[in-house]
């Protein structure tokens, strides 16, 4: 029988039709290299003999925050601080960017080994987190993501990291009580188009 743990982290090249890269941007005179948020892929065995390629994408929410969250009215936010991806306008967020550099890329690559909980079972939405003490205080850096079968290509699951940021008030009661899910169960359910009921 195949050793599932060894197969789980086998990196593969992200297919050309599933590659995504953010261009570098300038924020207050400093260049933000966003290459750590390039899409990537790896192969895992969800059941003996069934290999699935998981392609990981990152949202701009990992380094921006909403206009609503910003304390300034829109007309007082300099255009140079606005990020527009063609679907929405958001505000560049230095803390989110720095935490994404420090934590997010490794956390995304370590998802098969991490504690994952079901954030919203109706939307195939999940969260994992890291305790971060960068400034001397204890805080949680949470990564929210969803996973779904690729409708265009067989044998592939698309994992979209929707957002990643510091939870100022820690986990909500619902998140603390949410069911835990294993990586293999998560990918298998996404691949089969099933809903996880923890």
Backbone bond lengths (Angstrom), bond angles and torsions (degrees), N, CA, C in turn:
res aa  C-N    CA-C-N  psi(-1)  N-CA   C-N-CA  omega(-1)  CA-C   N-CA-C  phi
1 X - - - 1.467 - - 1.529 109.62 -
2 X 1.322 117.42 140.53 1.456 122.57 -178.78 1.523 110.83 -67.44
3 X 1.331 115.46 142.04 1.457 120.14 175.89 1.524 107.87 -79.62
4 X 1.333 117.13 105.24 1.463 121.26 -175.45 1.514 112.39 -61.63
5 X 1.328 118.03 -35.20 1.462 120.82 -176.86 1.519 111.07 -64.01
6 X 1.346 117.59 -34.60 1.454 120.07 -179.08 1.523 111.58 -73.75
7 X 1.311 117.86 -36.29 1.451 121.53 -177.95 1.519 110.95 -74.33
8 X 1.321 116.52 -29.11 1.451 122.11 -170.10 1.530 114.78 -55.79
9 X 1.303 117.90 -34.22 1.462 120.38 -174.85 1.523 113.00 -106.90
10 X 1.311 118.04 22.58 1.456 120.37 -178.32 1.527 110.35 -72.22
11 X 1.350 117.43 109.33 1.472 118.33 -179.11 1.525 110.54 -70.55
12 X 1.315 116.42 143.51 1.460 122.53 173.96 1.518 107.24 -132.64
13 X 1.313 115.66 159.40 1.462 119.15 179.80 1.520 109.57 -73.65
14 X 1.314 115.95 133.28 1.468 119.66 177.38 1.528 107.91 -64.29
15 X 1.329 117.94 126.90 1.468 120.33 179.79 1.524 110.74 -57.42
16 X 1.314 115.69 152.10 1.459 120.58 -176.07 1.523 112.34 -56.76
17 X 1.331 116.80 -35.96 1.460 119.60 -178.76 1.521 112.39 -78.28
18 X 1.332 117.02 -1.66 1.471 120.33 -178.44 1.526 111.04 -126.40
19 X 1.310 116.31 27.95 1.466 119.60 178.72 1.527 109.26 -99.97
20 X 1.322 114.58 138.76 1.463 119.35 178.09 1.528 108.65 -141.89
21 X 1.312 115.05 137.38 1.473 119.94 -179.80 1.521 108.58 -143.50
22 X 1.338 115.74 132.78 1.458 120.76 172.39 1.528 108.10 -86.48
23 X 1.321 116.54 136.64 1.460 120.05 174.58 1.525 108.82 -72.70
24 X 1.323 116.22 154.16 1.469 120.53 175.88 1.528 108.58 -62.20
25 X 1.322 115.74 147.83 1.464 120.29 178.97 1.523 109.12 -130.46
26 X 1.323 115.84 163.57 1.461 120.53 179.03 1.519 108.96 -111.98
27 X 1.325 115.31 130.87 1.459 121.35 179.53 1.525 108.45 -130.36
28 X 1.313 116.54 116.43 1.469 122.96 -179.55 1.526 111.59 49.58
29 X 1.321 115.75 45.62 1.458 122.00 175.82 1.517 115.57 82.86
30 X 1.325 118.23 -2.75 1.466 121.31 179.66 1.526 110.05 -112.25
31 X 1.330 114.82 140.50 1.464 119.82 179.29 1.524 110.21 -83.92
32 X 1.315 115.19 129.93 1.459 120.88 173.80 1.525 108.09 -100.02
33 X 1.310 116.11 112.89 1.460 121.41 173.88 1.525 106.68 -83.15
34 X 1.315 117.14 120.49 1.461 121.37 -177.02 1.528 112.61 -105.75
35 X 1.333 116.29 18.17 1.472 119.21 -176.85 1.522 112.74 -65.50
36 X 1.347 117.76 -20.64 1.471 119.00 176.92 1.524 111.51 -68.95
37 X 1.350 116.58 -9.92 1.456 121.37 178.45 1.529 111.84 -105.74
38 X 1.333 116.68 17.47 1.463 119.88 173.25 1.521 108.76 -65.03
39 X 1.322 116.78 145.10 1.460 119.70 176.11 1.530 109.14 -63.21
40 X 1.331 115.61 151.83 1.463 120.85 176.66 1.519 107.92 -148.60
41 X 1.330 116.34 169.11 1.466 119.84 -176.83 1.511 110.50 -141.71
42 X 1.321 114.87 153.92 1.457 120.87 170.79 1.515 109.03 -149.28
43 X 1.300 114.65 161.87 1.460 121.46 -176.58 1.514 109.20 -107.68
44 X 1.324 116.29 140.15 1.455 119.74 174.68 1.524 109.58 -140.26
45 X 1.284 115.20 156.79 1.458 122.10 -179.87 1.522 107.51 -101.00
46 X 1.320 116.96 112.54 1.464 120.21 -175.55 1.525 112.18 -84.94
47 X 1.309 116.30 -31.09 1.461 123.04 169.83 1.520 105.49 -142.90
48 X 1.318 118.61 158.52 1.465 119.03 -178.29 1.527 112.18 -50.93
49 X 1.336 114.38 122.17 1.453 121.07 178.30 1.514 115.74 86.23
50 X 1.335 118.56 -6.90 1.475 121.29 179.70 1.525 108.85 -107.81
51 X 1.334 115.74 104.59 1.464 122.46 -179.80 1.519 109.79 -97.53
52 X 1.316 115.59 136.14 1.468 121.58 179.90 1.522 108.20 -128.91
53 X 1.329 116.50 133.14 1.460 120.94 172.54 1.522 107.96 -87.74
54 X 1.329 115.97 128.72 1.460 122.07 177.91 1.526 107.44 -108.12
55 X 1.327 116.51 119.96 1.465 121.52 178.82 1.525 107.44 -105.26
56 X 1.327 116.03 124.85 1.462 122.50 -175.36 1.529 109.93 -104.48
57 X 1.325 115.39 127.02 1.468 122.84 176.94 1.521 109.15 -119.30
58 X 1.323 115.97 153.35 1.464 121.84 178.19 1.522 109.85 -117.75
59 X 1.314 115.71 143.65 1.456 122.50 176.85 1.529 109.50 -92.30
60 X 1.329 115.65 158.12 1.467 119.84 174.77 1.531 111.52 -66.39
61 X 1.322 117.92 -13.16 1.461 121.21 178.33 1.531 111.40 -65.68
62 X 1.336 117.12 -13.56 1.466 121.02 178.43 1.526 112.04 -74.81
63 X 1.344 117.38 -14.82 1.468 119.88 178.78 1.528 112.48 -136.97
64 X 1.327 116.77 14.44 1.467 121.33 176.95 1.528 109.00 -137.82
65 X 1.331 115.75 164.50 1.462 120.33 170.35 1.528 108.77 -127.52
66 X 1.313 115.80 167.15 1.465 120.25 -174.81 1.530 111.53 -73.42
67 X 1.331 114.80 157.43 1.460 119.92 174.45 1.523 110.12 -59.89
68 X 1.321 116.24 -37.23 1.464 121.32 -179.48 1.526 111.51 -62.98
69 X 1.341 116.75 -37.97 1.467 120.53 -178.45 1.533 112.09 -72.77
70 X 1.329 116.44 -26.46 1.455 119.82 -179.87 1.527 109.17 -67.41
71 X 1.321 116.06 140.09 1.474 119.59 -177.21 1.526 112.96 -79.98
72 X 1.312 115.97 -11.22 1.463 119.68 -178.93 1.533 111.02 -93.50
73 X 1.328 117.46 144.71 1.466 118.82 171.32 1.530 108.95 -62.72
74 X 1.325 117.47 152.61 1.470 121.34 -175.36 1.525 112.05 -53.82
75 X 1.329 118.57 -40.31 1.467 120.21 -176.05 1.539 112.49 -68.97
76 X 1.339 118.32 -13.90 1.472 120.70 177.96 1.529 112.70 -98.20
77 X 1.324 117.26 -2.78 1.469 120.17 177.33 1.523 107.86 -88.61
78 X 1.338 117.86 119.84 1.469 119.64 -179.80 1.530 111.31 -58.86
79 X 1.326 116.31 141.64 1.460 120.91 179.86 1.531 111.38 -56.73
80 X 1.343 116.75 -31.14 1.470 120.68 -179.61 1.532 112.19 -66.11
81 X 1.335 117.57 -16.35 1.466 121.10 179.01 1.525 112.54 -97.44
82 X 1.321 116.26 0.31 1.461 120.79 -179.55 1.525 109.34 -94.21
83 X 1.328 115.28 133.90 1.462 121.57 174.33 1.523 107.18 -112.83
84 X 1.335 115.61 125.60 1.458 120.89 -179.71 1.519 107.94 -122.94
85 X 1.337 115.92 117.65 1.462 119.50 -179.08 1.528 111.96 -98.15
86 X 1.326 116.13 12.46 1.455 120.18 -179.81 1.517 112.72 93.20
87 X 1.338 116.99 -14.84 1.464 120.65 178.01 1.514 111.64 -113.44
88 X 1.336 115.79 -32.38 1.464 119.45 -178.05 1.521 110.14 -154.67
89 X 1.323 114.88 157.46 1.461 121.89 173.45 1.515 108.52 -101.22
90 X 1.344 115.26 134.60 1.451 120.80 177.70 1.525 108.16 -138.96
91 X 1.327 116.12 170.20 1.458 121.22 -176.36 1.526 109.22 -106.61
92 X 1.325 116.29 131.59 1.463 120.71 177.10 1.527 109.39 -59.30
93 X 1.323 115.84 137.90 1.463 121.52 -173.32 1.529 108.70 -128.74
94 X 1.338 115.89 108.89 1.460 120.30 -175.20 1.525 112.43 -62.10
95 X 1.326 118.05 -41.61 1.462 119.76 -179.71 1.530 110.93 -63.32
96 X 1.317 117.28 -45.18 1.465 119.73 178.72 1.527 111.09 -61.44
97 X 1.333 115.97 -41.53 1.469 119.34 178.87 1.529 110.63 -62.25
98 X 1.333 116.65 -48.84 1.474 119.69 -177.72 1.530 111.68 -63.76
99 X 1.323 117.69 -39.26 1.462 120.23 177.67 1.523 111.13 -68.69
100 X 1.326 116.84 -33.53 1.463 118.73 177.39 1.532 110.27 -65.35
101 X 1.327 116.43 -38.38 1.463 120.41 176.64 1.524 111.58 -64.75
102 X 1.321 114.74 -44.07 1.461 121.31 -174.91 1.529 112.79 -73.78
103 X 1.336 117.21 -41.04 1.469 120.49 -168.66 1.523 116.38 -122.54
104 X 1.316 117.64 -38.66 1.463 119.79 -164.25 1.526 114.70 -63.93
105 X 1.310 117.16 -46.32 1.469 119.09 -176.77 1.527 111.33 -58.63
106 X 1.340 116.85 -45.83 1.474 120.19 179.15 1.519 111.23 -66.02
107 X 1.324 117.31 -41.12 1.464 119.85 179.77 1.522 110.84 -61.42
108 X 1.330 117.01 -41.16 1.466 120.68 179.62 1.521 111.01 -63.33
109 X 1.326 116.29 -39.41 1.464 119.91 -179.42 1.531 112.59 -75.95
110 X 1.320 116.15 -18.78 1.471 120.49 -179.62 1.534 112.68 -101.02
111 X 1.325 118.14 10.90 1.461 120.48 -177.91 1.531 113.18 -51.84
112 X 1.340 119.67 -40.18 1.467 118.54 -179.88 1.526 113.83 -60.84
113 X 1.322 117.50 -18.74 1.470 120.35 -178.22 1.526 112.80 -107.82
114 X 1.312 117.37 0.56 1.459 120.75 -172.47 1.526 112.47 -96.46
115 X 1.333 115.29 161.54 1.468 121.28 171.63 1.523 106.90 -76.38
116 X 1.320 116.32 126.05 1.460 122.71 -178.75 1.523 107.50 -126.64
117 X 1.330 115.86 135.38 1.463 118.89 175.20 1.531 108.99 -120.51
118 X 1.317 115.29 159.07 1.460 122.10 179.61 1.523 107.61 -84.40
119 X 1.332 116.18 110.80 1.467 120.50 -179.46 1.519 110.91 -79.41
120 X 1.337 116.97 -36.73 1.461 121.39 178.87 1.521 107.60 -152.63
121 X 1.314 116.57 103.98 1.465 120.35 -174.37 1.523 112.86 -68.01
122 X 1.306 118.89 -20.27 1.464 120.91 179.62 1.519 113.11 -79.61
123 X 1.332 116.85 -16.91 1.466 120.13 -177.07 1.520 112.74 -118.50
124 X 1.309 119.92 11.42 1.469 122.54 -176.67 1.533 109.65 54.53
125 X 1.323 114.92 45.37 1.456 121.94 -175.01 1.528 109.68 -109.65
126 X 1.343 116.17 133.89 1.467 121.55 -172.76 1.524 110.42 -133.43
127 X 1.335 115.09 165.06 1.459 119.86 176.77 1.525 109.31 -145.19
128 X 1.315 114.89 144.28 1.455 122.55 169.41 1.519 106.03 -133.32
129 X 1.327 117.84 164.33 1.461 119.17 -176.08 1.524 110.71 -150.41
130 X 1.319 112.68 166.78 1.464 121.59 179.07 1.519 107.13 -136.35
131 X 1.325 116.82 135.68 1.463 119.85 173.17 1.518 106.66 -78.23
132 X 1.305 116.19 125.15 1.463 120.75 -176.62 1.513 109.77 -122.62
133 X 1.322 116.32 129.71 1.465 121.70 -178.46 1.532 111.29 -121.51
134 X 1.316 117.12 36.75 1.455 121.18 -175.40 1.512 114.55 -58.71
135 X 1.322 117.76 -35.25 1.466 120.31 -177.65 1.524 112.06 -104.41
136 X 1.325 116.65 13.03 1.459 120.13 179.53 1.517 113.95 95.02
137 X 1.331 116.86 -15.43 1.459 119.55 177.92 1.523 109.29 -104.03
138 X 1.311 115.66 155.64 1.454 120.71 -179.68 1.526 109.18 -85.06
139 X 1.322 117.00 124.94 1.451 120.40 177.15 1.524 109.53 -144.06
140 X 1.315 115.97 160.07 1.457 121.33 179.75 1.522 109.71 -106.44
141 X 1.320 115.61 129.79 1.456 122.19 173.75 1.521 106.17 -103.57
142 X 1.326 116.72 114.52 1.463 121.53 -173.82 1.521 110.94 -106.45
143 X 1.327 114.87 141.60 1.461 122.48 178.08 1.527 107.37 -119.33
144 X 1.332 116.72 116.45 1.458 122.64 179.94 1.523 108.97 -102.32
145 X 1.317 116.83 133.05 1.462 119.34 -178.05 1.519 111.25 -149.58
146 X 1.330 114.82 162.50 1.453 121.40 175.25 1.520 108.49 -130.11
147 X 1.318 115.52 157.18 1.465 120.93 -179.39 1.516 108.69 -136.72
148 X 1.334 115.48 138.84 1.460 120.10 179.67 1.524 109.37 -152.15
149 X 1.314 114.91 153.17 1.463 120.55 176.40 1.522 109.30 -64.20
150 X 1.320 115.79 138.64 1.463 120.83 175.54 1.526 107.67 -73.07
151 X 1.315 116.89 119.85 1.469 120.84 -177.50 1.522 112.52 -77.72
152 X 1.345 116.81 -13.40 1.456 120.29 -177.28 1.525 113.23 -98.04
153 X 1.323 117.07 -19.90 1.463 119.17 -176.19 1.519 110.66 -139.98
154 X 1.313 116.56 132.60 1.462 121.39 179.44 1.517 110.11 -71.87
155 X 1.324 115.16 152.27 1.460 120.77 174.96 1.515 114.20 73.19
156 X 1.337 116.38 22.04 1.467 118.57 -176.53 1.523 111.09 -136.77
157 X 1.327 115.42 138.98 1.461 123.59 174.34 1.525 107.72 -117.87
158 X 1.319 116.39 135.50 1.463 121.67 177.15 1.521 107.99 -101.09
159 X 1.302 115.58 123.33 1.458 121.79 179.52 1.520 107.22 -112.85
160 X 1.308 115.43 117.23 1.457 121.29 -173.58 1.523 109.68 -111.60
161 X 1.322 116.31 114.61 1.467 120.16 176.90 1.522 107.05 -81.46
162 X 1.336 113.91 106.38 1.463 121.13 -172.50 1.510 112.80 -74.58
163 X 1.339 116.34 -38.88 1.455 120.01 -176.59 1.525 109.34 -164.55
164 X 1.315 115.24 157.12 1.464 121.14 176.91 1.517 107.41 -153.16
165 X 1.330 115.69 124.03 1.459 119.51 -177.18 1.521 109.93 -162.96
166 X 1.323 114.81 167.34 1.465 120.99 178.45 1.521 109.05 -77.39
167 X 1.328 115.82 129.50 1.464 120.67 176.34 1.527 107.96 -85.69
168 X 1.299 116.54 105.11 1.466 121.13 -174.63 1.520 112.10 -62.70
169 X 1.327 116.96 -31.84 1.464 120.32 -178.62 1.528 112.59 -109.71
170 X 1.319 117.14 14.87 1.464 120.71 179.93 1.518 111.32 75.13
171 X 1.317 116.17 -168.58 1.457 121.38 -179.63 1.527 110.74 -70.24
172 X 1.321 116.03 142.04 1.461 121.16 174.88 1.522 108.51 -74.67
173 X 1.319 115.63 162.64 1.464 120.57 -179.06 1.527 111.02 -55.66
174 X 1.333 117.04 -43.25 1.459 121.50 -179.67 1.524 110.86 -61.03
175 X 1.352 115.92 -40.05 1.462 120.18 179.74 1.525 111.61 -69.42
176 X 1.331 116.45 -36.75 1.460 119.85 178.46 1.520 111.58 -65.27
177 X 1.322 116.04 -31.68 1.460 120.55 -176.61 1.521 112.94 -95.63
178 X 1.338 116.81 -2.95 1.468 120.40 -176.78 1.520 111.37 -67.84
179 X 1.315 115.27 152.15 1.461 121.09 -179.35 1.511 112.42 -74.08
180 X 1.307 115.69 143.81 1.458 122.61 177.11 1.531 108.38 -83.51
181 X 1.328 116.45 148.22 1.461 120.87 178.06 1.518 108.84 -134.58
182 X 1.324 116.57 140.76 1.461 120.31 177.90 1.529 109.09 -78.81
183 X 1.316 115.08 154.57 1.457 120.82 179.01 1.526 111.11 -57.03
184 X 1.315 116.50 -47.03 1.461 120.15 -176.49 1.529 111.31 -63.28
185 X 1.315 116.51 -40.31 1.469 120.27 178.95 1.525 110.52 -65.70
186 X 1.317 116.88 -40.00 1.456 122.46 179.36 1.531 110.62 -61.19
187 X 1.344 116.49 -51.38 1.469 120.55 -177.76 1.524 110.78 -66.25
188 X 1.321 116.62 -40.73 1.468 120.54 179.37 1.529 110.60 -61.56
189 X 1.333 117.23 -44.92 1.465 120.81 179.01 1.522 110.92 -63.23
190 X 1.338 116.93 -43.13 1.470 120.49 178.71 1.524 110.30 -62.28
191 X 1.311 116.30 -44.58 1.466 122.06 -178.39 1.532 111.17 -62.95
192 X 1.326 116.21 -37.49 1.466 121.04 -178.25 1.530 112.60 -90.33
193 X 1.346 117.19 -1.89 1.450 121.39 179.57 1.512 113.43 69.99
194 X 1.324 116.56 28.93 1.454 121.50 -177.66 1.527 110.63 -103.29
195 X 1.313 115.71 156.19 1.458 121.93 177.04 1.521 109.31 -93.86
196 X 1.315 116.34 135.91 1.450 121.03 178.35 1.524 109.46 -84.62
197 X 1.298 116.22 126.80 1.455 121.21 174.66 1.519 107.52 -112.93
198 X 1.337 118.16 96.19 1.473 120.63 -175.30 1.513 111.99 -67.96
